[in-house]
Amino acid sequence: MARAWRQSLERGLTRAAYVRAMFKTGDDVANRAVFRAEPADAPDLVGLALRGPRKDVDKAVKGAALHP
């Protein structure tokens, strides 16, 4: 997932990221705060949604395990 995150940044894809700490909060404001507290270069990702040209999304997630 870290590779897909880096690739999405490099390709300028729209991202929705979910970090482990978000599951301990109860609302959107708290989720945004815990996400901002994550290290920008290596967030503790547990989920990732990408949007952009299909070719770029496919390259970003190539080799990733889906629903491990």
Biopython code that builds the backbone (N, CA, C, O; Angstrom):
import numpy as np
from Bio.PDB.StructureBuilder import StructureBuilder

atoms = [
    (1, "MET", "N", (0.820, -1.173, 0.000)),
    (1, "MET", "CA", (0.000, 0.000, 0.000)),
    (1, "MET", "C", (0.880, 1.258, 0.000)),
    (1, "MET", "O", (0.517, 2.273, -0.595)),
    (2, "ALA", "N", (2.022, 1.186, 0.661)),
    (2, "ALA", "CA", (2.926, 2.338, 0.686)),
    (2, "ALA", "C", (3.401, 2.681, -0.725)),
    (2, "ALA", "O", (3.532, 3.854, -1.076)),
    (3, "ARG", "N", (3.654, 1.654, -1.525)),
    (3, "ARG", "CA", (4.082, 1.879, -2.904)),
    (3, "ARG", "C", (2.976, 2.568, -3.699)),
    (3, "ARG", "O", (3.239, 3.514, -4.441)),
    (4, "ALA", "N", (1.749, 2.097, -3.546)),
    (4, "ALA", "CA", (0.618, 2.700, -4.247)),
    (4, "ALA", "C", (0.451, 4.164, -3.823)),
    (4, "ALA", "O", (0.122, 5.014, -4.651)),
    (5, "TRP", "N", (0.673, 4.459, -2.549)),
    (5, "TRP", "CA", (0.590, 5.828, -2.046)),
    (5, "TRP", "C", (1.630, 6.711, -2.738)),
    (5, "TRP", "O", (1.318, 7.796, -3.228)),
    (6, "ARG", "N", (2.879, 6.219, -2.768)),
    (6, "ARG", "CA", (3.946, 6.995, -3.408)),
    (6, "ARG", "C", (3.664, 7.202, -4.898)),
    (6, "ARG", "O", (3.851, 8.296, -5.431)),
    (7, "GLN", "N", (3.214, 6.140, -5.553)),
    (7, "GLN", "CA", (2.902, 6.234, -6.982)),
    (7, "GLN", "C", (1.764, 7.223, -7.235)),
    (7, "GLN", "O", (1.797, 7.972, -8.211)),
    (8, "SER", "N", (0.764, 7.227, -6.362)),
    (8, "SER", "CA", (-0.368, 8.142, -6.552)),
    (8, "SER", "C", (0.091, 9.594, -6.410)),
    (8, "SER", "O", (-0.402, 10.473, -7.117)),
    (9, "LEU", "N", (1.027, 9.844, -5.504)),
    (9, "LEU", "CA", (1.580, 11.194, -5.353)),
    (9, "LEU", "C", (2.347, 11.594, -6.607)),
    (9, "LEU", "O", (2.183, 12.702, -7.117)),
    (10, "GLU", "N", (3.184, 10.687, -7.099)),
    (10, "GLU", "CA", (3.996, 10.967, -8.278)),
    (10, "GLU", "C", (3.143, 11.206, -9.513)),
    (10, "GLU", "O", (3.503, 12.014, -10.369)),
    (11, "ARG", "N", (2.013, 10.508, -9.613)),
    (11, "ARG", "CA", (1.154, 10.607, -10.791)),
    (11, "ARG", "C", (0.065, 11.661, -10.651)),
    (11, "ARG", "O", (-0.711, 11.875, -11.582)),
    (12, "GLY", "N", (-0.001, 12.321, -9.502)),
    (12, "GLY", "CA", (-0.983, 13.372, -9.299)),
    (12, "GLY", "C", (-2.416, 12.877, -9.225)),
    (12, "GLY", "O", (-3.344, 13.586, -9.617)),
    (13, "LEU", "N", (-2.601, 11.654, -8.719)),
    (13, "LEU", "CA", (-3.943, 11.091, -8.620)),
    (13, "LEU", "C", (-4.678, 11.656, -7.416)),
    (13, "LEU", "O", (-4.058, 12.050, -6.428)),
    (14, "THR", "N", (-5.996, 11.694, -7.503)),
    (14, "THR", "CA", (-6.815, 12.080, -6.362)),
    (14, "THR", "C", (-6.826, 10.908, -5.397)),
    (14, "THR", "O", (-7.040, 9.766, -5.804)),
    (15, "ARG", "N", (-6.591, 11.192, -4.096)),
    (15, "ARG", "CA", (-6.463, 10.132, -3.109)),
    (15, "ARG", "C", (-7.428, 10.325, -1.952)),
    (15, "ARG", "O", (-7.733, 11.449, -1.554)),
    (16, "ALA", "N", (-7.896, 9.219, -1.428)),
    (16, "ALA", "CA", (-8.610, 9.183, -0.144)),
    (16, "ALA", "C", (-7.895, 8.115, 0.658)),
    (16, "ALA", "O", (-7.947, 6.932, 0.319)),
    (17, "ALA", "N", (-7.234, 8.529, 1.715)),
    (17, "ALA", "CA", (-6.427, 7.600, 2.507)),
    (17, "ALA", "C", (-7.069, 7.377, 3.865)),
    (17, "ALA", "O", (-7.681, 8.276, 4.442)),
    (18, "TYR", "N", (-6.917, 6.176, 4.350)),
    (18, "TYR", "CA", (-7.428, 5.798, 5.667)),
    (18, "TYR", "C", (-6.266, 5.273, 6.479)),
    (18, "TYR", "O", (-5.595, 4.323, 6.076)),
    (19, "VAL", "N", (-6.026, 5.898, 7.636)),
    (19, "VAL", "CA", (-4.942, 5.466, 8.516)),
    (19, "VAL", "C", (-5.536, 4.773, 9.738)),
    (19, "VAL", "O", (-6.688, 5.009, 10.102)),
    (20, "ARG", "N", (-4.743, 3.924, 10.357)),
    (20, "ARG", "CA", (-5.201, 3.100, 11.483)),
    (20, "ARG", "C", (-5.836, 3.945, 12.596)),
    (20, "ARG", "O", (-6.846, 3.543, 13.173)),
    (21, "ALA", "N", (-5.259, 5.093, 12.897)),
    (21, "ALA", "CA", (-5.759, 5.930, 13.998)),
    (21, "ALA", "C", (-7.174, 6.440, 13.757)),
    (21, "ALA", "O", (-7.868, 6.784, 14.714)),
    (22, "MET", "N", (-7.617, 6.497, 12.512)),
    (22, "MET", "CA", (-8.967, 6.982, 12.208)),
    (22, "MET", "C", (-10.048, 6.078, 12.801)),
    (22, "MET", "O", (-11.165, 6.533, 13.046)),
    (23, "PHE", "N", (-9.734, 4.832, 13.029)),
    (23, "PHE", "CA", (-10.732, 3.892, 13.533)),
    (23, "PHE", "C", (-10.915, 3.998, 15.049)),
    (23, "PHE", "O", (-11.727, 3.280, 15.633)),
    (24, "LYS", "N", (-10.164, 4.887, 15.675)),
    (24, "LYS", "CA", (-10.301, 5.112, 17.116)),
    (24, "LYS", "C", (-11.033, 6.417, 17.407)),
    (24, "LYS", "O", (-11.253, 6.763, 18.568)),
    (25, "THR", "N", (-11.409, 7.138, 16.359)),
    (25, "THR", "CA", (-12.104, 8.414, 16.531)),
    (25, "THR", "C", (-13.586, 8.221, 16.232)),
    (25, "THR", "O", (-14.008, 7.184, 15.721)),
    (26, "GLY", "N", (-14.355, 9.240, 16.562)),
    (26, "GLY", "CA", (-15.790, 9.108, 16.367)),
    (26, "GLY", "C", (-16.400, 10.091, 15.389)),
    (26, "GLY", "O", (-17.610, 10.065, 15.163)),
    (27, "ASP", "N", (-15.585, 10.960, 14.804)),
    (27, "ASP", "CA", (-16.175, 11.933, 13.894)),
    (27, "ASP", "C", (-15.165, 12.417, 12.868)),
    (27, "ASP", "O", (-13.969, 12.147, 12.973)),
    (28, "ASP", "N", (-15.665, 13.133, 11.881)),
    (28, "ASP", "CA", (-14.852, 13.584, 10.762)),
    (28, "ASP", "C", (-13.759, 14.556, 11.188)),
    (28, "ASP", "O", (-12.637, 14.478, 10.688)),
    (29, "VAL", "N", (-14.066, 15.461, 12.094)),
    (29, "VAL", "CA", (-13.078, 16.441, 12.543)),
    (29, "VAL", "C", (-11.896, 15.729, 13.203)),
    (29, "VAL", "O", (-10.740, 16.061, 12.938)),
    (30, "ALA", "N", (-12.185, 14.763, 14.051)),
    (30, "ALA", "CA", (-11.117, 13.996, 14.709)),
    (30, "ALA", "C", (-10.334, 13.171, 13.688)),
    (30, "ALA", "O", (-9.114, 13.046, 13.804)),
    (31, "ASN", "N", (-11.019, 12.605, 12.687)),
    (31, "ASN", "CA", (-10.328, 11.850, 11.642)),
    (31, "ASN", "C", (-9.329, 12.720, 10.902)),
    (31, "ASN", "O", (-8.204, 12.299, 10.632)),
    (32, "ARG", "N", (-9.740, 13.920, 10.580)),
    (32, "ARG", "CA", (-8.841, 14.833, 9.865)),
    (32, "ARG", "C", (-7.631, 15.193, 10.725)),
    (32, "ARG", "O", (-6.516, 15.312, 10.216)),
    (33, "ALA", "N", (-7.848, 15.365, 12.011)),
    (33, "ALA", "CA", (-6.750, 15.705, 12.926)),
    (33, "ALA", "C", (-5.745, 14.564, 13.029)),
    (33, "ALA", "O", (-4.539, 14.803, 12.975)),
    (34, "VAL", "N", (-6.220, 13.327, 13.177)),
    (34, "VAL", "CA", (-5.274, 12.210, 13.295)),
    (34, "VAL", "C", (-4.562, 11.968, 11.975)),
    (34, "VAL", "O", (-3.406, 11.546, 11.966)),
    (35, "PHE", "N", (-5.236, 12.229, 10.861)),
    (35, "PHE", "CA", (-4.557, 12.070, 9.573)),
    (35, "PHE", "C", (-3.441, 13.101, 9.426)),
    (35, "PHE", "O", (-2.348, 12.767, 8.968)),
    (36, "ARG", "N", (-3.702, 14.337, 9.807)),
    (36, "ARG", "CA", (-2.667, 15.386, 9.726)),
    (36, "ARG", "C", (-1.481, 15.077, 10.637)),
    (36, "ARG", "O", (-0.365, 15.518, 10.366)),
    (37, "ALA", "N", (-1.708, 14.333, 11.702)),
    (37, "ALA", "CA", (-0.628, 13.988, 12.634)),
    (37, "ALA", "C", (0.280, 12.882, 12.099)),
    (37, "ALA", "O", (1.372, 12.669, 12.626)),
    (38, "GLU", "N", (-0.162, 12.181, 11.060)),
    (38, "GLU", "CA", (0.649, 11.104, 10.477)),
    (38, "GLU", "C", (1.840, 11.687, 9.727)),
    (38, "GLU", "O", (1.751, 12.792, 9.190)),
    (39, "PRO", "N", (2.960, 10.954, 9.684)),
    (39, "PRO", "CA", (4.093, 11.423, 8.879)),
    (39, "PRO", "C", (3.712, 11.440, 7.399)),
    (39, "PRO", "O", (3.209, 10.445, 6.878)),
    (40, "ALA", "N", (3.945, 12.548, 6.727)),
    (40, "ALA", "CA", (3.527, 12.710, 5.329)),
    (40, "ALA", "C", (4.190, 11.708, 4.391)),
    (40, "ALA", "O", (3.584, 11.287, 3.406)),
    (41, "ASP", "N", (5.425, 11.324, 4.686)),
    (41, "ASP", "CA", (6.148, 10.434, 3.781)),
    (41, "ASP", "C", (5.873, 8.957, 4.055)),
    (41, "ASP", "O", (6.212, 8.113, 3.226)),
    (42, "ALA", "N", (5.266, 8.624, 5.201)),
    (42, "ALA", "CA", (5.001, 7.215, 5.518)),
    (42, "ALA", "C", (3.817, 7.086, 6.482)),
    (42, "ALA", "O", (3.999, 6.672, 7.627)),
    (43, "PRO", "N", (2.610, 7.434, 6.033)),
    (43, "PRO", "CA", (1.446, 7.290, 6.913)),
    (43, "PRO", "C", (1.154, 5.817, 7.184)),
    (43, "PRO", "O", (1.496, 4.956, 6.373)),
    (44, "ASP", "N", (0.521, 5.523, 8.323)),
    (44, "ASP", "CA", (0.156, 4.149, 8.683)),
    (44, "ASP", "C", (-1.144, 3.782, 7.950)),
    (44, "ASP", "O", (-2.216, 3.726, 8.552)),
    (45, "LEU", "N", (-1.026, 3.539, 6.660)),
    (45, "LEU", "CA", (-2.186, 3.296, 5.804)),
    (45, "LEU", "C", (-2.827, 1.943, 6.058)),
    (45, "LEU", "O", (-2.137, 0.936, 6.215)),
    (46, "VAL", "N", (-4.146, 1.931, 6.096)),
    (46, "VAL", "CA", (-4.911, 0.682, 6.149)),
    (46, "VAL", "C", (-5.899, 0.609, 5.001)),
    (46, "VAL", "O", (-6.496, -0.441, 4.765)),
    (47, "GLY", "N", (-6.081, 1.715, 4.279)),
    (47, "GLY", "CA", (-6.976, 1.746, 3.134)),
    (47, "GLY", "C", (-6.634, 2.915, 2.244)),
    (47, "GLY", "O", (-6.140, 3.943, 2.707)),
    (48, "LEU", "N", (-6.903, 2.749, 0.949)),
    (48, "LEU", "CA", (-6.555, 3.774, -0.015)),
    (48, "LEU", "C", (-7.509, 3.707, -1.192)),
    (48, "LEU", "O", (-7.728, 2.639, -1.763)),
    (49, "ALA", "N", (-8.073, 4.844, -1.554)),
    (49, "ALA", "CA", (-8.901, 4.949, -2.751)),
    (49, "ALA", "C", (-8.204, 5.917, -3.694)),
    (49, "ALA", "O", (-7.724, 6.967, -3.267)),
    (50, "LEU", "N", (-8.146, 5.568, -4.971)),
    (50, "LEU", "CA", (-7.481, 6.403, -5.964)),
    (50, "LEU", "C", (-8.446, 6.720, -7.094)),
    (50, "LEU", "O", (-9.283, 5.898, -7.467)),
    (51, "ARG", "N", (-8.312, 7.936, -7.638)),
    (51, "ARG", "CA", (-9.141, 8.336, -8.767)),
    (51, "ARG", "C", (-8.266, 9.092, -9.747)),
    (51, "ARG", "O", (-7.487, 9.965, -9.366)),
    (52, "GLY", "N", (-8.408, 8.742, -11.009)),
    (52, "GLY", "CA", (-7.641, 9.402, -12.058)),
    (52, "GLY", "C", (-7.735, 8.572, -13.314)),
    (52, "GLY", "O", (-8.548, 7.652, -13.398)),
    (53, "PRO", "N", (-6.905, 8.891, -14.295)),
    (53, "PRO", "CA", (-6.900, 8.100, -15.528)),
    (53, "PRO", "C", (-6.619, 6.625, -15.216)),
    (53, "PRO", "O", (-5.722, 6.303, -14.437)),
    (54, "ARG", "N", (-7.391, 5.752, -15.832)),
    (54, "ARG", "CA", (-7.291, 4.323, -15.538)),
    (54, "ARG", "C", (-5.863, 3.804, -15.649)),
    (54, "ARG", "O", (-5.411, 3.027, -14.808)),
    (55, "LYS", "N", (-5.161, 4.230, -16.680)),
    (55, "LYS", "CA", (-3.782, 3.776, -16.892)),
    (55, "LYS", "C", (-2.908, 4.122, -15.682)),
    (55, "LYS", "O", (-2.114, 3.294, -15.235)),
    (56, "ASP", "N", (-3.051, 5.331, -15.154)),
    (56, "ASP", "CA", (-2.245, 5.755, -14.024)),
    (56, "ASP", "C", (-2.636, 5.034, -12.740)),
    (56, "ASP", "O", (-1.769, 4.650, -11.954)),
    (57, "VAL", "N", (-3.933, 4.848, -12.522)),
    (57, "VAL", "CA", (-4.391, 4.117, -11.333)),
    (57, "VAL", "C", (-3.896, 2.679, -11.390)),
    (57, "VAL", "O", (-3.392, 2.155, -10.396)),
    (58, "ASP", "N", (-4.037, 2.036, -12.546)),
    (58, "ASP", "CA", (-3.578, 0.653, -12.698)),
    (58, "ASP", "C", (-2.083, 0.523, -12.411)),
    (58, "ASP", "O", (-1.657, -0.430, -11.759)),
    (59, "LYS", "N", (-1.293, 1.466, -12.892)),
    (59, "LYS", "CA", (0.145, 1.421, -12.644)),
    (59, "LYS", "C", (0.462, 1.642, -11.159)),
    (59, "LYS", "O", (1.385, 1.035, -10.617)),
    (60, "ALA", "N", (-0.309, 2.510, -10.516)),
    (60, "ALA", "CA", (-0.061, 2.796, -9.098)),
    (60, "ALA", "C", (-0.339, 1.582, -8.216)),
    (60, "ALA", "O", (0.365, 1.364, -7.230)),
    (61, "VAL", "N", (-1.354, 0.790, -8.556)),
    (61, "VAL", "CA", (-1.732, -0.340, -7.704)),
    (61, "VAL", "C", (-1.206, -1.680, -8.227)),
    (61, "VAL", "O", (-1.505, -2.728, -7.654)),
    (62, "LYS", "N", (-0.439, -1.650, -9.293)),
    (62, "LYS", "CA", (0.073, -2.894, -9.864)),
    (62, "LYS", "C", (0.829, -3.690, -8.811)),
    (62, "LYS", "O", (1.734, -3.170, -8.158)),
    (63, "GLY", "N", (0.457, -4.944, -8.652)),
    (63, "GLY", "CA", (1.110, -5.842, -7.710)),
    (63, "GLY", "C", (0.560, -5.776, -6.298)),
    (63, "GLY", "O", (0.981, -6.555, -5.443)),
    (64, "ALA", "N", (-0.369, -4.867, -6.027)),
    (64, "ALA", "CA", (-0.937, -4.750, -4.683)),
    (64, "ALA", "C", (-1.921, -5.880, -4.410)),
    (64, "ALA", "O", (-2.654, -6.301, -5.304)),
    (65, "ALA", "N", (-1.935, -6.362, -3.188)),
    (65, "ALA", "CA", (-2.891, -7.373, -2.791)),
    (65, "ALA", "C", (-4.210, -6.689, -2.455)),
    (65, "ALA", "O", (-4.237, -5.730, -1.683)),
    (66, "LEU", "N", (-5.288, -7.173, -3.023)),
    (66, "LEU", "CA", (-6.602, -6.612, -2.748)),
    (66, "LEU", "C", (-7.273, -7.401, -1.643)),
    (66, "LEU", "O", (-7.343, -8.628, -1.721)),
    (67, "HIS", "N", (-7.761, -6.738, -0.628)),
    (67, "HIS", "CA", (-8.463, -7.373, 0.492)),
    (67, "HIS", "C", (-7.680, -8.534, 1.075)),
    (67, "HIS", "O", (-8.144, -9.674, 1.044)),
    (68, "PRO", "N", (-6.483, -8.254, 1.613)),
    (68, "PRO", "CA", (-5.676, -9.355, 2.170)),
    (68, "PRO", "C", (-6.316, -10.019, 3.351)),
    (68, "PRO", "O", (-5.749, -10.955, 3.915)),
]
sb = StructureBuilder()
sb.init_structure("model")
sb.init_model(0)
sb.init_chain("A")
sb.init_seg("    ")
for serial, (resi, resn, name, xyz) in enumerate(atoms, 1):
    if name == "N":
        sb.init_residue(resn, " ", resi, " ")
    sb.init_atom(name, np.array(xyz, "f"), 0.0, 1.0, " ", f" {name:<3s}", serial, name[0])
structure = sb.get_structure()
